[in-house]
Amino acid sequence: MVPVQPPNRRDWPMAGRDAGASRHSPLVQITPGNVARLERAWAFDAGASNLQATPIVIGGLMYLTAGRRVIALEPETGKQRWQFEAKTKASRRGVAYWPGDGTAGARIFAGIDDGDLIALDATTGVPTFKQTRVTIEKA
């Protein structure tokens, strides 16, 4: 059994933030005393409608899907770092992160509506792997 490591304080590496889906952030910048004074820091036009993806944040980048695109943003500014555009829509439920294994770097995985699974370099957005849909026939 491999123990599940808690995420870095600043990261939100999966839906719900951790393996137990606690949805709790240990950050302390927002408090009951200042929440009423919060203002929008930035906005990003994803160029798609009816978005339902849950962004993840890892190592200073926010990853999300929007239409046919997988996008990496700087969470502090909303500046786009990279985007990958698929031939068909990317999963509306977001992406998954893999930290790498010492020989391969970190990857962002996204399902594509045509049944493909794509792995993107987490730093550059360059595709590193594509698994085409496999059809399983009943016996």
C-alpha positions in Angstrom: 0.0 0.0 0.0 1.3 3.5 -0.9 0.4 6.2 1.6 -1.4 9.2 0.2 0.6 12.3 0.8 -1.4 15.5 1.7 -1.2 18.2 -0.9 1.0 21.2 -0.6 -0.8 24.0 1.3 -1.1 26.1 -1.9 -2.1 23.2 -4.2 -5.6 21.9 -5.1 -4.5 18.8 -7.0 -7.8 17.1 -7.5 -11.6 17.7 -7.2 -12.2 18.1 -3.5 -8.5 19.0 -2.9 -7.4 15.7 -1.4 -8.1 12.0 -1.6 -10.8 12.3 1.0 -12.5 15.2 -0.9 -12.4 17.4 2.2 -12.8 20.6 0.2 -10.9 22.3 2.9 -8.2 24.9 2.2 -5.5 25.4 4.9 -4.8 28.9 3.5 -5.6 31.7 6.0 -5.7 34.9 3.8 -9.5 34.9 3.7 -11.2 35.2 7.1 -14.7 36.0 8.4 -13.3 39.5 9.1 -12.3 40.3 5.5 -14.5 38.1 3.3 -17.0 40.9 2.7 -14.2 43.2 1.3 -13.0 40.7 -1.4 -12.9 41.9 -4.9 -12.3 40.2 -8.2 -8.6 40.0 -8.9 -8.9 38.9 -12.6 -11.2 37.3 -15.1 -10.4 34.8 -17.9 -12.5 34.3 -21.0 -12.3 30.6 -21.6 -13.9 31.0 -25.1 -16.4 28.2 -24.3 -19.9 28.1 -22.9 -21.6 25.8 -20.4 -18.4 25.0 -18.5 -18.5 22.5 -15.7 -14.9 21.7 -15.2 -13.3 21.8 -11.7 -9.8 23.4 -12.1 -6.9 22.0 -10.3 -3.9 23.9 -9.0 -0.4 22.3 -8.8 3.0 23.9 -8.4 1.8 27.4 -9.2 -0.3 26.6 -12.3 -4.1 26.2 -12.6 -5.3 23.6 -15.1 -8.8 23.5 -16.7 -10.7 22.4 -19.7 -12.8 24.6 -21.9 -14.5 23.3 -25.1 -11.7 21.7 -27.1 -8.9 23.2 -25.0 -6.9 22.2 -22.0 -5.5 25.4 -20.5 -2.8 26.3 -17.9 -3.1 29.7 -16.1 -1.1 31.5 -13.5 -3.6 31.6 -10.6 -2.4 34.9 -9.2 -2.9 36.8 -12.5 -5.0 34.7 -14.8 -2.3 34.9 -17.4 -2.4 32.0 -19.8 0.8 29.9 -19.8 -0.2 27.4 -22.5 -3.1 25.7 -24.2 -3.6 22.5 -26.1 -6.4 22.2 -28.6 -7.9 18.8 -29.3 -9.8 17.8 -32.5 -13.0 17.4 -30.4 -14.2 18.5 -27.0 -12.2 17.8 -23.9 -13.8 16.4 -20.8 -16.2 18.9 -19.1 -15.2 17.4 -15.8 -11.6 18.6 -15.8 -8.2 17.1 -15.8 -6.0 14.8 -13.7 -2.4 15.3 -12.6 0.5 12.8 -12.4 3.7 14.1 -10.7 6.1 12.1 -12.8 8.4 9.3 -11.8 12.0 10.6 -12.0 12.4 9.7 -15.7 9.3 11.4 -17.0 8.1 14.8 -15.9 4.7 15.8 -14.6 1.7 15.3 -16.8 -1.8 16.6 -17.2 -4.3 14.0 -18.4 -7.5 14.8 -20.2 -10.3 12.7 -21.7 -11.3 13.8 -25.2 -14.9 13.3 -26.6 -13.7 11.0 -29.4 -12.7 8.5 -26.7 -9.0 9.4 -26.6 -6.9 10.0 -23.5 -4.2 12.6 -23.9 -1.2 13.3 -21.6 0.3 16.8 -21.8 3.6 18.0 -20.3 2.5 20.0 -17.3 5.0 22.7 -17.9 4.6 23.2 -21.7 1.3 21.6 -22.7 3.1 19.6 -25.4 1.4 16.2 -25.9 3.5 13.3 -24.6 1.1 10.4 -25.0 -2.2 9.5 -26.6 -4.3 6.4 -26.0 -6.9 5.9 -28.7 -10.2 4.4 -27.7 -10.3 0.6 -27.4 -13.4 -1.2 -28.4 -14.3 -4.2 -26.3 -16.7 -6.6 -27.9 -19.0 -8.9 -25.9 -18.3 -12.7 -26.3 
